[in-house]
């Protein structure tokens, strides 16, 4: 009896593939359009959030008054025997100011002065001891400022810029030098045929002029204690170190009155020690 015939195996490799379907053409991307304005409500929410977040800063700049100044003048002799004096007699916006072994330490406070809570008279002498424990020298104080902001008055720096120059700065320790202002006044005199190169008459020096007087009598010695005396009589600011005149500046528009009646210790990156502060009217 014969065997039934087996079905021949279909060769899948030769099976005809189904016809591919036609591919649809991709639509061209739409041109970019500027988004429409935010709804007024959303915009108001954003503005309100920004104002709320910055409220402390806005209040500081718009509504602040002068810092308290309850201490009388004459003031001294402050010997910094107690750390409590930093809170009772001084005020600062920052920096790790502290008393160490009977001295006031300014550990590189990045121009955050420690302001004395006392109003200076127009004619006054401020005296103190100071030493720098840093190779860059850079001893710094501020006088006739507003009691809050750096460079709001005069800035006195002994051995600044890596112990290369000392300055009396007016409103800006990086301002133009007195020599530059004098050169500009000379140029204006020649161009306009003026009788003199007076800084005020040529218009080079005004009430809001930011400038500095430069000198380098001697650099700061690390670890050496210096006795400073800063005094103003009339328009002249004179700076003494160890009893000898160090620098002076005769300001045509002396910084005085409210906003220019405070004294503060300071520093940038140098480690400074201050002691034996006194303030005396002249």
PAZAPA-4460 file (N, C-alpha, C; in steps of 0.05 Angstrom, whole numbers, plus 32768, in hexadecimal, padded with zeros to 4 digits):
% residues 282
    n_x    n_y    n_z   ca_x   ca_y   ca_z    c_x    c_y    c_z   seq   type   mol
   8012   7FE9   8000   8000   8000   8000   8012   8018   8000     1      X     A
   800C   8029   7FEF   801F   8040   7FED   801C   8054   8003     2      X     A
   8031   8062   800A   8031   8076   801F   8025   8090   8014     3      X     A
   8016   809D   8025   800A   80B6   801C   8021   80CB   8017     4      X     A
   801C   80DA   8003   8031   80EE   7FFD   8031   8105   8012     5      X     A
   804A   810C   801B   804B   8123   802E   8049   813D   801F     6      X     A
   803E   8150   802E   803C   816A   8021   8058   8176   801F     7      X     A
   805E   8181   8009   8078   818E   8006   807A   81A6   8019     8      X     A
   8091   81A7   8026   8096   81BE   8039   8099   81D8   802A     9      X     A
   808A   81EA   8032   808B   8204   8025   80A5   8212   802B    10      X     A
   80B3   821A   8017   80CC   8229   801B   80C6   8246   8022    11      X     A
   80CA   824C   803C   80C2   8267   8045   80D3   827D   8038    12      X     A
   80EC   8275   8030   80FD   8289   8024   80F3   8292   8009    13      X     A
   80E3   8280   7FFD   80D9   8287   7FE2   80BD   8291   7FE3    14      X     A
   80B2   8293   7FFC   8097   829D   7FFE   8096   82BB   7FF8    15      X     A
   8084   82C2   7FE9   8082   82DE   7FE0   8079   82EF   7FF7    16      X     A
   8089   8304   7FFC   8082   8316   8012   806B   8327   800B    17      X     A
   805B   832E   801E   8044   833F   8017   804E   835A   800E    18      X     A
   803F   8364   7FFC   8046   837F   7FF1   8046   8394   8007    19      X     A
   805B   83A3   8007   805D   83B9   801C   8048   83CE   8017    20      X     A
   803E   83D9   802D   802B   83EE   802B   8038   8409   8024    21      X     A
   802C   8418   8014   8038   8432   800D   803C   8444   8026    22      X     A
   8054   8450   8029   805B   8461   8040   804F   847D   803C    23      X     A
   8042   8486   8053   8037   84A1   8052   804D   84B6   8053    24      X     A
   804A   84CA   8044   805E   84E0   8044   805C   84F0   805E    25      X     A
   8074   84F4   806D   8075   8502   8086   806D   8520   8082    26      X     A
   805D   8529   8095   8054   8545   8092   806B   8558   8099    27      X     A
   806E   856E   808B   8083   8581   8090   807D   858F   80AB    28      X     A
   8093   8593   80BC   808F   85A0   80D6   8084   85BC   80D3    29      X     A
   8073   85C3   80E6   8068   85DE   80E5   807D   85F3   80ED    30      X     A
   807B   860A   80E1   808E   861F   80E7   808B   8628   8104    31      X     A
   80A2   862F   8112   80A1   8638   812E   8093   8652   8131    32      X     A
   8082   8653   8145   8074   866C   814A   807A   8676   8166    33      X     A
   807D   8690   8169   8083   869B   8183   806B   8696   8196    34      X     A
   8072   868C   81AE   805C   8688   81C1   804D   86A2   81C7    35      X     A
   8034   86A0   81CC   8024   86B7   81D3   802B   86C1   81EF    36      X     A
   8023   86D9   81F5   8029   86E5   820F   801B   86D5   8226    37      X     A
   8028   86D5   823D   801C   86C8   8254   8003   86D5   825C    38      X     A
   7FF0   86C6   8266   7FD8   86D3   8271   7FDF   86E6   8287    39      X     A
   7FCF   86FA   828B   7FD5   870E   82A0   7FD7   8701   82BB    40      X     A
   7FC6   86EE   82C0   7FC6   86E1   82DB   7FE1   86D3   82DF    41      X     A
   7FEA   86C4   82CB   8004   86B5   82CE   801B   86C8   82D2    42      X     A
   801B   86DE   82C2   8030   86F2   82C4   8030   86FF   82E0    43      X     A
   8018   8704   82EA   8016   870F   8305   8021   86FD   831A    44      X     A
   801C   86E3   8317   8026   86CF   832B   8044   86CF   832B    45      X     A
   8050   86D0   8313   806E   86CF   8311   807A   86E8   831E    46      X     A
   806F   8700   8317   8079   8719   8323   8076   8718   8341    47      X     A
   805F   870F   834B   805B   870E   8368   806F   86FC   8376    48      X     A
   8075   86E5   8369   8088   86D2   8374   80A4   86DE   8375    49      X     A
   80AC   86EC   8360   80C7   86F9   835F   80C9   870E   8375    50      X     A
   80B4   871F   8377   80B5   8734   838C   80B5   8728   83A8    51      X     A
   80A5   8713   83AC   80A5   8707   83C7   80C0   86FB   83CE    52      X     A
   80CC   86EE   83BA   80E6   86E1   83BF   80FC   86F6   83C6    53      X     A
   80FA   870D   83B9   810F   8722   83BD   8106   8738   83D1    54      X     A
   80F0   8733   83DF   80E6   8747   83F2   80FA   8751   8406    55      X     A
   8109   873E   8413   811D   8748   8427   8132   875A   841A    56      X     A
   813B   8753   8402   814F   8764   83F4   8144   877F   83EC    57      X     A
   812B   877F   83E2   811E   8798   83DA   811A   87AA   83F2    58      X     A
   8112   879E   8408   810E   87AE   8421   8128   87BA   842A    59      X     A
   813E   87AA   8428   8158   87B4   8430   8160   87CD   8421    60      X     A
   815C   87CD   8407   8165   87E3   83F6   8152   87FA   83F5    61      X     A
   8137   87F5   83F8   8124   880A   83F4   811B   8817   840E    62      X     A
   811B   8808   8424   810F   8812   843C   8123   8813   8454    63      X     A
   813B   880C   8450   814E   880B   8466   8155   8828   846F    64      X     A
   8159   882B   8488   8164   8844   8492   8181   8840   8499    65      X     A
   818D   8855   84A5   81A8   8852   84AE   81A9   883E   84C6    66      X     A
   81BE   882E   84C7   81C1   881C   84DE   81C2   882B   84F8    67      X     A
   81BA   881E   850E   81B9   882B   8528   81D5   8835   8530    68      X     A
   81D6   884B   853E   81EF   8856   8548   81EB   8861   8564    69      X     A
   81E7   884E   8578   81E1   8857   8593   81F9   8860   85A3    70      X     A
   8211   885A   859A   8229   885F   85AA   8232   887C   85A8    71      X     A
   823A   8888   85BE   8243   88A4   85BE   8260   88A6   85B4    72      X     A
   8267   88BE   85AC   8282   88C5   85A5   8289   88DD   85B7    73      X     A
   82A0   88DC   85C5   82B7   88CB   85C1   82B0   88AE   85C9    74      X     A
   82BF   889C   85BB   82BD   887F   85C0   82D9   8873   85C4    75      X     A
   82DB   8862   85D8   82F5   8855   85DD   82FC   8856   85FA    76      X     A
   8310   8847   8601   8321   8836   85F0   8315   881A   85EF    77      X     A
   830F   8810   85D7   8304   87F5   85D4   831B   87E1   85D1    78      X     A
   831D   87CF   85E4   8333   87BC   85E5   832B   87A0   85DD    79      X     A
   8312   879C   85D6   8308   8782   85CC   830F   876B   85DF    80      X     A
   830A   876F   85F9   830E   875A   860C   82F7   8746   860C    81      X     A
   82E0   874F   8603   82C8   873D   8603   82BD   873B   85E7    82      X     A
   82B5   8722   85DF   82AA   871E   85C5   828E   872B   85C2    83      X     A
   8281   8731   85D9   8267   873D   85D8   8267   8759   85CB    84      X     A
   827E   8765   85CA   8280   8780   85C0   8279   8781   85A2    85      X     A
   827D   876B   8594   8277   876B   8577   825A   8770   8572    86      X     A
   8248   8765   8583   822C   8769   8580   8222   8783   858D    87      X     A
   822E   878B   85A3   8225   87A3   85B1   822E   87BD   85A4    88      X     A
   8246   87BD   8598   8252   87D6   858F   8256   87D7   8570    89      X     A
   8251   87C1   8563   8257   87C0   8546   8241   87B2   8537    90      X     A
   8242   87B5   851C   822E   87A8   850B   823B   87A3   84F0    91      X     A
   8233   878C   84E3   823F   8785   84C9   822A   8775   84B9    92      X     A
   822E   8777   849E   821D   8767   848C   8228   874B   8488    93      X     A
   8240   8745   8491   824B   872A   848C   8267   8728   8496    94      X     A
   8273   8711   8493   828F   870C   849C   828F   86FF   84B8    95      X     A
   82A3   86EF   84BD   82A5   86E1   84D6   82B5   86F1   84EB    96      X     A
   82AC   870A   84F0   82B9   871B   8503   82B8   870E   851F    97      X     A
   82CE   870F   852E   82CE   8703   8548   82E6   870E   8558    98      X     A
   82E4   870B   8573   82F9   8713   8585   830B   86FB   858B    99      X     A
   8325   86FE   8588   8338   86E9   858D   834F   86F4   859F   100      X     A
   8351   86EA   85B7   8367   86F2   85CA   8368   8710   85CD   101      X     A
   8351   871C   85D1   8350   8739   85D7   8355   874B   85BF   102      X     A
   8352   8740   85A6   8354   8750   858E   833C   8749   857B   103      X     A
   8336   875C   856A   8321   8758   8557   832C   874C   853D   104      X     A
   8323   8735   8536   832D   8727   851E   831A   872D   8506   105      X     A
   8327   8736   84F0   8319   8738   84D6   8325   8723   84C4   106      X     A
   8318   870C   84C1   8324   86F5   84B3   831F   86F4   8495   107      X     A
   8325   870B   8488   8320   870B   846B   8302   870D   8465   108      X     A
   82F6   8723   846B   82D8   8725   846B   82CD   872F   8450   109      X     A
   82DE   8732   843C   82D6   8739   8421   82C5   8753   8420   110      X     A
   82D0   8768   842D   82C4   8782   842C   82A8   8783   8439   111      X     A
   82A6   8775   8450   828E   8777   8461   8297   8785   847B   112      X     A
   8297   879F   847B   82A2   87AD   8493   8293   87A7   84AC   113      X     A
   82A1   87AA   84C3   8295   87A9   84DD   8292   87C7   84E6   114      X     A
   827A   87D1   84E6   8275   87ED   84EA   8270   87F3   8508   115      X     A
   827D   8808   8511   8279   8811   852C   825D   881F   852E   116      X     A
   824E   8819   8543   8233   8825   8546   8235   8841   8552   117      X     A
   8242   8852   8544   8245   886E   854E   8247   8880   8536   118      X     A
   823B   8898   8538   823E   88AC   8523   8256   88BD   8527   119      X     A
   8266   88C0   8512   827E   88D0   8514   8278   88ED   8510   120      X     A
   8285   88FF   8520   8283   891B   851A   8293   8921   8501   121      X     A
   828F   8938   84F5   829D   893F   84DC   82BB   8941   84E1   122      X     A
   82C3   894C   84F7   82E0   894D   84FE   82E5   8939   8514   123      X     A
   82F6   8925   850F   82F8   890F   8521   8313   8902   851D   124      X     A
   831C   88F3   8532   8334   88E3   8531   832C   88C6   8539   125      X     A
   8334   88B3   8528   832F   8896   852E   834A   8889   8530   126      X     A
   834F   887B   8547   8369   886E   854B   8364   8851   8553   127      X     A
   8377   8840   854B   8376   8824   8551   8391   8817   854B   128      X     A
   8395   87FF   8555   83AC   87EE   854F   83A3   87D9   853A   129      X     A
   83B5   87D1   8528   83AE   87BD   8514   83C8   87AF   850B   130      X     A
   83C4   8795   8505   83DA   8786   84F9   83CE   8772   84E5   131      X     A
   83DE   876C   84D0   83D6   8758   84BC   83E7   873F   84BF   132      X     A
   83D9   8728   84BE   83E7   870E   84BF   83E8   8701   84A4   133      X     A
   83E4   8711   848F   83E4   8707   8473   83FA   8714   8463   134      X     A
   8407   8705   8451   841D   8711   8441   8415   8727   842F   135      X     A
   83FB   8728   8428   83F2   873E   8416   83EE   8758   8425   136      X     A
   83F1   8759   843F   83EE   8772   844E   83D0   8779   844F   137      X     A
   83C8   878C   843E   83AC   8793   8439   839C   8799   8452   138      X     A
   83A6   87AC   8462   8397   87B6   8479   8382   87CA   846F   139      X     A
   8369   87C8   8478   8354   87D8   846D   8340   87E0   8482   140      X     A
   8337   87FA   8480   8321   8804   8490   8311   8818   847F   141      X     A
   82F9   881E   8489   82E7   8831   847B   82DE   8847   848E   142      X     A
   82DD   885F   8485   82D5   8875   8496   82C4   8889   8487   143      X     A
   82B1   8895   8495   829C   88A6   848A   828C   8897   8475   144      X     A
   8286   887E   847A   8273   886E   846A   8257   8870   8475   145      X     A
   8245   885F   846A   8229   8860   8473   8223   884B   8488   146      X     A
   8236   883C   8492   8231   8829   84A7   8226   880F   849D   147      X     A
   8226   880B   8482   821A   87F2   8477   8229   87E9   845F   148      X     A
   822F   87FB   844C   823A   87F3   8432   8257   87F9   842F   149      X     A
   8265   87E6   8423   8282   87E9   841D   8286   8801   8409   150      X     A
   829B   8810   840E   82A2   8827   83FC   828C   883C   83FB   151      X     A
   827E   8840   8411   826A   8855   8411   8276   886F   841C   152      X     A
   8290   886E   8423   829E   8886   842C   82BB   8885   8423   153      X     A
   82CE   8888   8435   82EA   8885   842E   82F4   886A   8437   154      X     A
   8304   885D   8426   8311   8844   842C   832F   8848   842E   155      X     A
   833B   8840   8444   8358   8843   8448   8364   8827   8447   156      X     A
   8377   8824   8436   8384   8809   8433   83A3   880D   8434   157      X     A
   83AF   87FF   8447   83CC   87FE   8449   83D6   87E4   843E   158      X     A
   83E7   87E6   8429   83F2   87CE   841D   83DE   87BD   840D   159      X     A
   83CE   87CB   83FD   83BB   87BD   83ED   83C7   87B1   83D4   160      X     A
   83B7   87A0   83C6   83C0   8794   83AD   83DC   8787   83B0   161      X     A
   83DB   8773   83C2   83F4   8764   83C8   840A   8776   83D2   162      X     A
   8402   8788   83E4   8416   8799   83F2   8426   87AB   83DF   163      X     A
   8419   87B5   83CA   8427   87C6   83B6   841F   87E3   83B8   164      X     A
   8408   87EA   83C3   83FF   8805   83C3   83EC   880A   83DA   165      X     A
   83EC   8822   83E5   83D9   882A   83FA   83C8   8841   83EF   166      X     A
   83AF   8842   83F8   839C   8856   83EC   838A   8862   8401   167      X     A
   8380   887A   83FB   8368   8885   8407   8354   8887   83F0   168      X     A
   8340   8876   83F1   832C   8875   83DB   8313   8885   83E3   169      X     A
   8307   8892   83CF   82EE   88A1   83D3   82D8   8893   83C4   170      X     A
   82C7   8884   83D1   82B0   8877   83C6   82B6   885F   83B4   171      X     A
   82CF   885A   83AE   82D6   8843   839D   82F4   883E   839E   172      X     A
   82FB   8828   83AA   8318   8822   83AC   8324   881B   8392   173      X     A
   8314   8816   837D   831E   8811   8362   831A   8829   834F   174      X     A
   8314   8840   835A   8310   8858   834A   8329   8863   833E   175      X     A
   8325   8878   832E   833C   8885   8321   834E   8891   8336   176      X     A
   8368   8892   8331   837B   889D   8344   837A   88BC   8343   177      X     A
   8383   88C9   8358   8385   88E6   8358   8397   88EF   8341   178      X     A
   83AC   88E1   833C   83BE   88E9   8326   83B0   88E8   830B   179      X     A
   839E   88D5   8307   838F   88D3   82EE   837B   88EB   82EC   180      X     A
   836F   88F2   8302   835C   8909   8302   836B   8923   82FC   181      X     A
   8383   8925   8307   8393   893E   8302   839B   893F   82E5   182      X     A
   83A2   8929   82D9   83AA   8929   82BD   8392   8931   82AC   183      X     A
   837A   8927   82B3   8362   892E   82A3   835C   894C   82A6   184      X     A
   835F   8956   82BE   835A   8973   82C2   836E   8983   82B2   185      X     A
   8387   897B   82B0   839B   8989   82A0   8394   8988   8282   186      X     A
   8389   8972   8279   8380   8971   825D   836A   8984   8257   187      X     A
   8356   8985   826A   833F   8997   8266   8349   89B4   8267   188      X     A
   835C   89BA   8278   8366   89D6   827A   8372   89DE   825F   189      X     A
   8382   89CD   8253   838F   89D3   823A   837B   89D6   8223   190      X     A
   8367   89C4   8223   8354   89C5   820D   8341   89DE   820F   191      X     A
   833B   89E6   8227   8328   89FC   822B   8336   8A16   8232   192      X     A
   8350   8A16   8234   835F   8A2E   823A   8358   8A39   8256   193      X     A
   8354   8A28   8269   834E   8A31   8284   8367   8A3B   8293   194      X     A
   8362   8A4B   82A8   8379   8A57   82B6   8387   8A42   82C7   195      X     A
   8378   8A2D   82D1   8385   8A19   82E1   8379   89FE   82DB   196      X     A
   8386   89EA   82E6   837D   89CE   82E3   8370   89C5   82FD   197      X     A
   8362   89D6   830A   8354   89D0   8323   8340   89B9   831E   198      X     A
   8341   89A5   832F   8330   898D   832B   8312   8994   832B   199      X     A
   830A   89A6   833D   82EE   89AD   833F   82E6   89C0   8328   200      X     A
   82F6   89D4   8322   82EE   89E8   830E   82EE   89DB   82F2   201      X     A
   82FE   89C7   82ED   82FE   89B9   82D3   82E7   89A5   82D2   202      X     A
   82D9   89A0   82E8   82C3   898D   82E8   82CC   8970   82EB   203      X     A
   82E6   896B   82F0   82F0   8950   82F2   82E7   8944   830D   204      X     A
   82E6   8954   8322   82E0   894B   833D   82C5   8956   8345   205      X     A
   82B1   8944   834A   8297   894C   8353   8290   893E   836D   206      X     A
   8278   8944   8377   8270   8939   8391   826F   891B   8391   207      X     A
   8268   890F   837A   8266   88F2   8379   827E   88E4   836C   208      X     A
   8294   88F2   836A   82AC   88E7   835D   82B7   88CF   836E   209      X     A
   82BD   88BA   8360   82C9   88A2   836C   82E6   88A1   8364   210      X     A
   82F8   88A2   8377   8314   88A4   8371   8325   889A   8389   211      X     A
   833F   889B   8385   8351   8893   839B   836B   88A1   8399   212      X     A
   8378   88A5   83B0   8393   88B0   83B3   83A5   8899   83B7   213      X     A
   83BB   8897   83A8   83CD   8880   83AA   83E9   8889   83B5   214      X     A
   83F5   8877   83C4   8410   887C   83CE   841B   8861   83D7   215      X     A
   8435   8860   83DE   8441   8848   83E9   8458   884F   83FB   216      X     A
   8452   885D   8412   8467   8865   8424   8477   884D   842E   217      X     A
   8469   8837   8435   8477   881E   843D   8462   8808   843E   218      X     A
   846A   87EF   8438   8457   87D9   8438   8451   87CF   8454   219      X     A
   843E   87BE   8456   8436   87B1   846F   844A   879B   8476   220      X     A
   8453   879A   848F   8463   8784   8498   8451   876F   84A7   221      X     A
   8453   8756   849F   8443   8742   84AC   8448   8740   84CA   222      X     A
   8433   8741   84DA   8435   873E   84F7   843C   8757   8506   223      X     A
   8442   876D   84F8   8449   8786   8505   8430   8795   850C   224      X     A
   842E   879E   8525   8417   87AE   852E   841C   87CC   8528   225      X     A
   8409   87D8   851B   840A   87F4   8514   83F5   8803   8523   226      X     A
   83FC   881C   852A   83E8   882E   8537   83DF   8842   8522   227      X     A
   83C5   8840   851B   83B9   8852   8508   83AB   8869   8515   228      X     A
   83AC   8880   8508   839B   8897   8510   8391   88A3   84F6   229      X     A
   8377   88A4   84F4   836A   88B1   84DD   835B   88C9   84E8   230      X     A
   8360   88E0   84DD   8352   88F8   84E6   8349   8909   84CF   231      X     A
   8332   8917   84D3   8329   892A   84BF   8324   8945   84CD   232      X     A
   8330   8959   84C1   832C   8975   84C9   8323   8984   84B1   233      X     A
   830A   898D   84B1   82FF   899B   8499   82FD   8988   8482   234      X     A
   830B   898E   846C   830B   897E   8454   8322   896B   8452   235      X     A
   8335   896C   8465   834D   895C   8462   834C   8943   8474   236      X     A
   8351   892D   8467   8353   8913   8474   8370   890B   8476   237      X     A
   837A   8907   848E   8396   8900   8492   8399   88E6   84A0   238      X     A
   83AB   88D5   8496   83AF   88BA   84A1   83CC   88B8   84AB   239      X     A
   83CD   88B1   84C5   83E7   88AD   84D2   83EB   8890   84D9   240      X     A
   8404   8886   84D8   840B   886C   84E1   8423   886E   84F3   241      X     A
   8420   8865   850C   8435   8866   8520   843F   8883   8524   242      X     A
   842C   8895   8524   8432   88B1   852A   843D   88C2   8513   243      X     A
   8440   88B6   84FC   844B   88C4   84E5   8436   88C5   84CF   244      X     A
   8435   88DC   84C1   8421   88DF   84AB   8427   88CB   8495   245      X     A
   8413   88BC   848E   8415   88A7   847A   840A   88B0   845F   246      X     A
   83F1   88BB   845F   83E5   88C5   8447   83D1   88DB   844F   247      X     A
   83C8   88EB   843C   83B3   88FF   8441   83A4   8905   8427   248      X     A
   838C   8910   842B   837B   8916   8414   8369   892E   841B   249      X     A
   836B   8943   840B   835A   895A   840F   8343   8958   83FB   250      X     A
   832B   8951   8405   8314   894C   83F4   8305   8965   83EF   251      X     A
   8301   896D   83D5   82F2   8985   83CF   82D5   8984   83D7   252      X     A
   82CA   896B   83DA   82AF   8967   83E2   82AF   8952   83F9   253      X     A
   82B6   895A   8411   82B8   8946   8426   829F   8936   842A   254      X     A
   82A2   891C   842E   828B   890A   8433   8284   890D   8451   255      X     A
   826C   8918   8456   8264   891D   8471   8245   891D   8474   256      X     A
   823C   891C   848C   821F   891C   8491   8214   8900   8490   257      X     A
   81F9   88FE   8490   81EC   88E4   8490   81F5   88D4   8477   258      X     A
   81FC   88BB   847C   8206   88AA   8467   8224   88AB   8464   259      X     A
   8231   88BE   8472   824E   88C0   8472   8258   88C6   848E   260      X     A
   8250   88B5   84A2   8257   88BC   84BD   825E   88A3   84CE   261      X     A
   8267   888D   84C1   826D   8875   84D0   828A   886B   84CA   262      X     A
   8294   885C   84DE   82AE   8850   84DB   82AC   8831   84DC   263      X     A
   82BC   8823   84CC   82BB   8806   84CC   82D6   87F9   84C7   264      X     A
   82DC   87E4   84D6   82F3   87D3   84CF   82EC   87C2   84B7   265      X     A
   8300   87B9   84A8   82FA   87A9   8490   8311   8797   848A   266      X     A
   830F   8788   8473   8325   8778   8467   831A   876C   844E   267      X     A
   832C   8762   843D   8324   8754   8426   832A   8736   842A   268      X     A
   8343   872D   8426   834A   8711   842C   835F   870F   8442   269      X     A
   836B   8725   8449   8380   8724   845E   8374   871F   8479   270      X     A
   8383   8713   848B   837B   870E   84A6   8387   8725   84B7   271      X     A
   8375   8736   84C2   837C   874E   84D0   8373   874C   84ED   272      X     A
   8383   8759   84FF   837C   875B   851B   837B   8778   8523   273      X     A
   8365   8781   852F   8362   879D   8538   835F   879E   8556   274      X     A
   8367   87B5   8562   8366   87B8   857F   8367   87D5   8586   275      X     A
   835F   87DB   859F   8363   87F6   85AB   8357   880C   859A   276      X     A
   833D   880A   8594   832F   881E   8584   8326   8835   8595   277      X     A
   832A   884E   858B   831E   8865   8597   8315   8879   8582   278      X     A
   8300   8888   8588   82F5   889C   8576   82F3   88B6   8585   279      X     A
   8300   88CC   857C   8300   88E5   858B   82F8   88FC   8579   280      X     A
   82E5   890D   8581   82DE   8925   8571   82F6   8939   8572   281      X     A
   82F9   8948   855C   830E   895C   855A   8301   8978   8559   282      X     A
***
